[in-house]
Amino acid sequence: MYRISKESYGFELTFGGTISFDEMTQWSQEAFRALVGAPRSFGVLIDMRTLKGDELEPETQKAIVEGIDLFKRSGTLRSCIILDSVQTTASYRRRALGSRTHFYERYINASTEPRWRVKAIEWIEKQKDPYL
């Protein structure tokens, strides 16, 4: 399951359950269309709380990363990824530090942060760090 929605701050991308490669191909096409006419810069909230990443085929995982990169190349100023476990969130944070995306990307563990949506949008719109 996936969803792309336009929001006041930019876009919300939702990934959930198990996604097939065919679904990701369709998502990529929808993402490209959604970005047509997008502002020069925008924010992105990526909700991956219910995504079963360990059950995805490698090419599907790669397609998700490539799709998110499309948004980054198209004008993402700041983004926030919402996850559902301490381990997964810590893993994403470590990767971000190694790739320098930590300057504009934040990760929130929704299982321990009930205000995850508020904190994500404050980061995207106001650069208020959810870690502080």
C-alpha positions, 0 to 999 in steps of 0.5 A: 500500500502506498499513497502520495498526498499534497500538503501545505508543507509539500508532500506526504508519502505513505508506505505500508504493508508489503509492496510489490515491485509492480506497485512501486513502478506505479508509485514512481509514475504517480510520484513523477506526475505529482512533482510536475508543477511543484514549488522550487522547494518543499517539505516531505513527510514519509510515513513508513510505520506499517511498512514491512521492509524486511518482507520487501523484495530487494528491487522493491526496496531499491525502487522506494529509495530511488523514488524518495531520491526523486523528491529530494532532487526535485526540491525537498528542503527538509524531510522527516521519516516516521518509523515504528521501532527504536531499532529501525529508527536508530538504524536510519539515523546512523545511515543518515550520519554516514550519508550527510542527509542528517542536515535536512532529514529527521527520523521519528519513532512513532512507537515512543513519540505520540506527537510524531506528526506535530513534531515532523511538521514543525521540523519541515515547516519551521526547522524545529528539531524533533530531537530537542 
